[in-house]
Amino acid sequence: MKNLSIIIALIAGLILTSCGRRVPDFVNSIPDDAVVVASLHPLRLHTKGQVNSLENLKNKLKNEVWGMILEDPLSSGLMMDEYLYVFVIMEEESPVIGVVSGMNDTDRFTATLEKIKDDIRSEFKEMEGYTYIQPDEQGIVSWNNKMMILLASPDAEEFETAYWTGTLDQLYDPMKEESITSMVDFMDFHGNMKDLNLWVSSDEIQPLLEKAMPDTLKFELPVDLYNNYAHIFCDFADGAMIVTAETRFSEEVEKNVEQFLVLKPSLNEDMLKLAPGGDLLLAVSGSMDLTKLQNLVDRFDPPKMDQMGGKLEKATGIPPRELIQAFTGDFTLAVNAIEGEAMIPLEIFIGLGVNNRLIQEKLMDSLKTMARVEQQEDFFVINVQGTEIYSGIVNDLWVITNAKGYKENAEDGEVEPSLLDSRFRDFSDGSMGMYMNLDLSEYPSLVKSALSQKPGQKMWLEHITGSFKSMGASAGNYTGRFTLETSKPSENSLYTLLKMTDVPE
């Protein structure tokens, strides 16, 4: 029975520690009217980036204080083994930026300040609960034995010292119900934090938009933009940097927001099956609701839109609205390398969802005045200086490509290998997808030569592509993901990124 009690206690402890990240007390000093909160973990970033091994970076930062902190973050006296928070609040439409950090050692912190400026102690001003200095006219730095708070503003001349100290009085003695930790959404965000994080609230966006927008673009929103949030997380893993994002809408906005969400729920899989993916260098695919997009354009009526429409009609011979109505909003671009030394070393595929065949026929008629166009069954074959380009409609999908033998390869409505057989598949789970091969060694020699004609350009290109393998992204109306894969899977991605900047001049 005693052993059972011990097991139950252990399980309960594991459950409690896994329920969420502990929130340090100093986070309560972030007010609940913050529109943006960013957080980062200094010691974790210092360790992952191996910052103290980057000699060129340290040499560039001649300042004694920066050199000391880069060598040993804990020497600053701040709590570098906890998250540091940066927040933005709006005061009469002027931004105020705050930085909040836990305090480990006030003696070390004041010693760090003394290295910044001689005789700085004479400028220390004691208040009830904290000490502060105003090193310049941009803001104020304050601290006690629990935390450090910095406040600044690009419009600092609009704020008197009384504003800064009055704000600090509130932040050092916060009311729990007026703290950002009282907000359920922020606490959800806090529990999922990675190395770098960003939380955004929409509460102050509406007045900012109204102020920033020119009169020609102003419009009335159907709902108030309150209680809507965005979360962005960046994780520096071994071999890859991964950024994820999500939006959270209020019930009122969610009921009305559908008219503004122009992305369809998913990509057109039939189109991805028709796109070649054998030696993939680049792929971009998306699926949009063009009716919603047109409604947005009509509603906002951007300036010079009529001029753009006129130019488009002149180039295609088709009125803009008719052109939009001819497409479904599905599109795909795929670029593959061609083996050998072909005159055109790239195989390019363009796919577009269409509602009828008239759009292709009209454009083919326009092309006949510029190139030789021959119709072969369901495909048009365009001959441009000896290169054959295929254009055809398969399953309501208009495909245009210079892939050799594509007409025969796509007879069953798909090709092998397709994009779904390539690395693009990892980023095809949203409404938009993108993949790019960054390994220069896999590019055709003609492309490599064109990209590295200048000596300096060649060095930097090899430096960049030698560090990274690929990048990819997927996105929908509510979520997004970006991955930058490095060429060194056992090395932390932050260290790989920092090494790129640590090159001799």
TAZIGI-V993033 format. One record per residue. PHI is phi in radians with two decimals (* if undefined). OMEGA is omega in degrees with one decimal (none if undefined). Layout:
{{PHI,OMEGA} {PHI,OMEGA}}
This chain:
{{*,179.2} {-1.11,178.8} {-1.10,178.9} {-1.10,178.9} {-1.09,179.4} {-1.13,179.4} {-1.09,178.9} {-1.07,179.7} {-1.12,179.3} {-1.13,179.3} {-1.09,179.0} {-1.06,178.6} {-1.12,178.8} {-1.13,179.7} {-1.10,-178.5} {-1.12,-178.5} {-1.27,-179.7} {-1.63,-175.9} {-1.30,179.4} {2.88,-179.8} {-1.35,177.4} {-1.09,-179.8} {-1.72,178.6} {-1.05,-177.4} {-1.02,-175.0} {-1.18,177.5} {-1.17,176.9} {-1.07,-179.4} {-1.38,174.4} {-1.43,-176.1} {-1.27,-176.7} {-1.32,176.1} {-1.70,174.4} {-1.15,179.5} {-1.62,178.3} {-2.45,171.4} {-2.31,174.4} {-1.96,177.7} {-2.39,176.3} {-2.58,-178.8} {-1.89,-171.9} {-0.98,-175.8} {-1.20,178.9} {-1.12,178.4} {-1.15,178.4} {-1.10,-179.3} {-1.25,-179.3} {-1.11,-178.4} {-1.45,-177.9} {0.82,-171.7} {-1.04,-177.0} {-1.25,176.5} {-1.73,-176.6} {-1.60,-172.4} {-1.11,-178.9} {-1.11,177.8} {-1.14,179.6} {-1.17,179.1} {-1.17,179.3} {-1.22,179.2} {-1.65,-175.3} {-1.17,-177.4} {-0.98,-176.1} {-1.07,-177.2} {-1.16,-179.7} {-1.09,178.6} {-1.07,179.3} {-1.13,-178.1} {-1.20,177.1} {-1.10,179.8} {-1.27,-177.5} {-2.59,-177.2} {-0.98,-177.3} {-1.21,-179.4} {-1.19,-179.3} {-1.26,-176.0} {1.57,178.4} {-1.41,-177.7} {-1.45,-175.4} {-1.31,177.4} {-1.62,170.9} {-2.17,177.3} {-1.13,171.0} {-1.84,-173.0} {-2.09,173.2} {-2.09,-179.3} {-2.30,178.5} {-2.24,172.4} {-2.12,179.8} {-1.87,176.2} {-2.11,-178.3} {0.89,176.4} {1.20,173.1} {-1.89,-178.1} {-1.34,171.6} {-2.06,-177.7} {-1.77,178.6} {-2.11,174.5} {-2.21,-179.6} {-2.18,177.8} {-2.46,173.6} {-1.25,-179.6} {-1.92,176.2} {-1.67,-171.5} {-2.63,-178.2} {-1.17,178.5} {-1.13,177.4} {-1.12,-178.7} {-1.12,179.1} {-1.17,175.7} {-1.13,176.6} {-1.14,177.9} {-1.08,-179.5} {-1.15,176.7} {-1.31,179.3} {-1.34,-176.3} {-2.58,178.0} {-1.13,175.0} {0.99,-178.9} {-1.23,179.8} {-1.05,-179.9} {-1.16,-179.5} {-1.67,179.3} {-1.14,177.2} {-2.14,-176.4} {-1.56,174.8} {-2.14,178.1} {-1.27,177.4} {1.78,-179.8} {-2.89,175.1} {-2.06,179.2} {-2.49,170.5} {-2.40,173.1} {-2.10,-175.3} {-1.14,175.9} {-2.66,-176.1} {-1.55,-176.3} {-1.52,-177.2} {3.04,-172.9} {-2.59,176.6} {-2.06,-176.6} {-2.42,-179.4} {-2.88,165.3} {-2.47,-174.9} {-1.37,179.5} {-1.98,-173.6} {-2.74,171.3} {-2.14,176.4} {-2.26,175.5} {-2.01,175.8} {-2.19,-179.9} {-2.67,177.6} {-2.73,174.2} {-1.14,176.2} {-1.88,-172.8} {-1.06,-178.9} {-1.11,179.1} {-1.42,-175.2} {-2.02,176.2} {-1.54,179.9} {-0.99,-179.7} {-1.05,177.0} {-1.14,-177.4} {-1.07,-177.8} {-1.21,177.0} {-1.11,177.2} {-1.16,179.4} {-1.11,177.3} {-0.96,-179.4} {-1.27,-176.6} {-1.25,178.8} {-1.41,177.3} {-2.33,-171.6} {-1.32,171.5} {-1.55,-174.1} {-0.94,-176.5} {-1.28,177.1} {-1.83,179.6} {-1.66,179.4} {-1.14,178.8} {-1.25,175.6} {-1.45,-177.2} {-1.65,-177.0} {-1.06,-176.9} {-1.13,179.1} {-1.12,-179.9} {-1.18,173.8} {-1.09,177.1} {-1.03,-177.0} {-1.06,-178.8} {-1.25,-178.4} {-1.94,-171.7} {-1.08,177.1} {-1.94,-178.3} {-1.36,175.0} {-2.20,-173.1} {-2.53,179.5} {-2.46,176.1} {-2.05,-176.5} {-2.24,175.6} {-1.91,-178.0} {-1.55,-168.8} {-1.00,-178.8} {-1.80,-176.1} {-1.23,-175.0} {-1.03,178.1} {-1.13,177.9} {-1.16,178.1} {-1.09,-179.0} {-1.11,179.6} {-1.34,-173.2} {-1.38,-174.2} {-1.30,172.5} {-1.18,-176.7} {-1.00,-177.2} {-1.21,-177.9} {-1.94,-176.3} {-1.24,178.8} {-2.64,-178.2} {-1.65,177.8} {-1.32,-177.9} {-1.29,-179.3} {-2.46,174.9} {-1.38,-177.8} {-1.57,177.9} {-2.09,177.5} {1.08,173.1} {-2.13,-171.4} {-2.44,173.8} {-2.27,177.9} {-2.12,176.2} {-2.27,-179.2} {-2.22,177.2} {-2.17,-178.8} {-2.06,176.2} {-1.58,-179.3} {-1.61,173.5} {-1.19,176.8} {1.49,-178.9} {-2.88,168.6} {-1.76,-174.8} {-2.12,178.3} {-2.02,177.2} {-2.14,-178.9} {-2.52,175.4} {-2.62,174.7} {-1.98,178.4} {-2.22,-176.8} {-1.70,174.1} {-1.23,-179.4} {-1.05,-178.1} {-1.12,-179.5} {-1.19,-177.9} {-1.06,178.5} {-1.22,-174.3} {-1.85,-170.1} {-1.32,-176.9} {-0.98,-179.2} {-1.22,-179.8} {-1.79,-177.4} {-1.48,-171.7} {-1.49,179.2} {-1.55,174.5} {-1.30,-176.5} {-1.09,-175.4} {-2.70,177.3} {-1.27,177.2} {-1.41,-174.8} {-1.15,178.3} {-1.08,178.6} {-1.21,178.8} {-1.11,177.6} {-1.25,-179.9} {-1.55,-177.3} {-1.59,178.9} {-1.13,179.7} {-2.48,-174.8} {-1.26,-179.8} {-2.31,-165.6} {-1.26,174.0} {-1.90,-177.5} {-2.67,174.0} {-2.55,175.6} {-2.40,179.4} {-2.50,179.3} {-2.68,179.3} {-2.48,-174.8} {-2.13,174.5} {-1.59,-174.1} {-1.23,177.0} {-1.16,177.2} {-1.14,179.3} {-1.10,178.8} {-1.13,177.7} {-1.08,177.5} {-1.13,179.5} {-1.08,179.5} {-1.11,-176.9} {-1.25,-177.1} {-1.49,179.0} {0.80,-178.1} {-1.04,179.0} {-1.12,178.1} {1.19,179.1} {-1.13,179.3} {-1.11,178.4} {-1.12,179.0} {-1.10,179.4} {-1.10,178.0} {-1.11,178.7} {-1.13,179.2} {-1.14,179.5} {-1.16,179.3} {-1.15,-177.8} {-1.32,-174.3} {-1.82,-175.1} {1.38,-176.7} {-2.22,177.5} {-1.02,-175.8} {-0.95,-178.1} {-1.16,177.3} {-1.14,179.6} {-1.15,179.3} {-1.13,-178.3} {-1.18,-179.5} {-1.35,-176.1} {-1.89,179.9} {-1.63,-178.1} {1.75,176.7} {-1.58,178.6} {-2.60,178.2} {-2.60,171.5} {-2.16,177.7} {-2.34,177.9} {-2.17,179.0} {-2.06,175.1} {-1.39,175.6} {-1.79,-179.7} {-1.16,179.0} {1.50,-176.8} {-1.86,178.4} {-1.20,179.8} {-1.05,172.6} {-1.90,-170.7} {-1.40,-177.3} {-2.15,175.7} {-1.78,-173.4} {-1.95,178.8} {-2.23,173.3} {-2.17,178.3} {-2.14,-179.6} {-2.41,174.8} {-1.32,-177.9} {-2.28,179.1} {-1.64,178.4} {-2.77,-176.6} {-1.55,-174.7} {-1.10,-177.0} {-1.10,178.7} {-1.15,-177.6} {-1.08,179.0} {-1.12,-179.1} {-1.23,176.6} {-1.14,176.7} {-1.08,178.7} {-1.18,-177.5} {-1.24,-176.4} {-1.06,178.1} {-1.40,-176.4} {-2.04,-177.8} {-2.64,178.9} {-1.42,-178.2} {-2.12,-179.5} {-2.22,178.7} {-1.61,177.0} {-2.18,-176.8} {0.97,-176.1} {-1.52,-176.8} {-2.03,166.6} {-1.74,176.8} {-1.97,-177.8} {-1.80,-179.7} {-1.80,179.4} {-2.06,178.7} {0.90,176.5} {1.52,178.2} {-1.73,179.9} {-1.58,176.2} {-2.05,-178.2} {-1.67,175.1} {-2.33,-178.9} {-2.76,178.4} {-1.96,-179.3} {-2.17,179.8} {0.92,-179.7} {1.09,177.5} {-2.14,-180.0} {-1.56,-177.8} {-1.99,177.1} {-2.28,-175.7} {-2.77,172.8} {-1.83,179.9} {-1.11,-177.2} {-1.12,178.5} {1.29,-175.2} {-1.09,-176.4} {-0.98,179.4} {-1.31,-176.5} {-1.14,-174.0} {-1.71,-175.4} {-1.06,-178.0} {-1.61,177.8} {1.47,175.2} {-2.79,179.7} {-2.10,177.0} {-2.25,-11.2} {-1.35,-179.1} {-1.83,177.6} {-1.05,179.7} {-1.26,175.1} {-1.73,-175.9} {-1.93,178.1} {-1.14,178.6} {-1.06,-178.3} {-0.95,-179.5} {-1.13,-176.4} {-2.12,-177.1} {-1.82,-174.6} {-1.64,-179.4} {-2.11,176.9} {-1.63,176.1} {-2.35,178.3} {-2.50,179.8} {-2.59,174.0} {-2.50,176.5} {-2.42,176.5} {-1.39,-178.6} {-1.80,179.6} {-1.47,-174.8} {-1.08,-178.7} {-1.12,-179.1} {-1.62,178.9} {-1.56,176.5} {-1.03,-176.0} {-1.05,179.2} {-1.12,178.4} {-1.21,178.7} {-1.06,179.7} {-1.13,-179.5} {-1.17,-177.9} {-1.41,-173.6} {-2.26,-179.3} {-1.27,179.7} {-1.56,-178.0} {-0.99,179.9} {-1.13,179.0} {-1.12,179.6} {-1.12,-179.1} {-1.07,-178.6} {-1.20,179.3} {-1.10,178.9} {-1.17,178.7} {-1.13,-178.6} {-1.27,-176.2} {-1.24,175.4} {-1.29,-179.1} {-1.65,-173.8} {-2.16,-178.4} {-1.74,-178.1} {-2.90,168.7} {-2.43,-178.8} {-2.65,-179.0} {-2.62,171.1} {-2.42,-177.2} {-2.67,173.2} {-2.34,-179.8} {-1.24,-174.5} {-2.09,-175.4} {-2.38,176.8} {-2.69,-179.9} {-2.60,177.5} {-2.28,179.5} {-2.25,173.4} {-1.95,-175.6} {-1.62,180.0} {-1.59,179.9} {-1.50,-178.8} {-2.19,-173.5} {-1.11,-179.0} {-1.62,-178.0} {-1.89,-179.0} {-1.12,-174.9} {-1.14,178.2} {-1.15,177.7} {-1.10,177.7} {-1.06,179.4} {-1.13,-177.9} {-1.18,178.3} {-1.10,179.3} {-1.11,179.7} {-1.46,-175.9} {-1.68,180.0} {-1.83,-179.9} {-1.11,179.3} {-1.37,none}}
